[in-house]
Each structure stands twice: as C-alpha cells, then as structure tokens.
Amino acid sequence: MAEYNLEETKILLRQVWAFMLMGLYGIGVFQERWVNLQVEGTQAAEPFLPDVAKVIFFGLIFVSFLIDIVEMREDKNKAYQFLFLSLLAGGLSAPVGALQYQIIIWFAGAG
C-alpha cells in the first residue's frame, strides 16, 4: 500500500511542477508584452509580474525539492535531478517566454 501512495505522490508533485513551470513561462510571455507596450508609449499598469514570477520560481524550486526527496526514497542516484532541472528551466523561462511572444507576434503579422 505504501508503494501505491508513493507513486500517487510522485504523479501529483510532477503535475504541480509542470503547472508551475507553465505558469512561469506564461508570465515570461506577459512580461515581454508589457515591455513592448512600454516601448510603444502606451502607459501600462504597475509591473507586478516580476514579483509573481519570483514567487512561482521559488515555489517551483520547493516542489522540485519535494520531488527529489520522494525520488531519493527509491533510488539514491536520482538525487537533486529535478532541482537542477528546475533551476535550468526556471532560469530560462523569461528569455524563452519573450522569444515565444516575439515569434507569435511575427506569425500574427502584428510586429
């Protein structure tokens, strides 16, 4: 029975991790839109997105640490894989999100 709960925990934590990573990339896209609106001279709202991105990033790191703890219960060689992956993917979320926004604008023909 404990093995079944461990598998469910791993699945749930990975789903939360993926959802938080998607949110982080989405915030990167919206930040790029905000920067483009500032460049065009349109007065945008107060930039709260960097603060939200920081909270989600540290939440992502915490969830990846929990995933690593669960993974290490099964195999000690899997230590800190998700933590490293989260640092890499989370750190690149803003540039990749900005690039995605520029590609979407280019395809839409609005840029």
Sequence and secondary structure as in RCSB ss.txt:
>XXXX:A:sequence
MAEYNLEETKILLRQVWAFMLMGLYGIGVFQERWVNLQVEGTQAAEPFLPDVAKVIFFGLIFVSFLIDIVEMRED
KNKAYQFLFLSLLAGGLSAPVGALQYQIIIWFAGAG
>XXXX:A:secstr
 HHHHHHHHHHHHHHHHHHHHHHHHHHHHHHHHHHHHHHTT       HHHHHHHHHHHHHHHHHHHHHHHHHH 
GGGTTHHHHHHHHHHHTHHHHHHHHHHHHHHHHT  
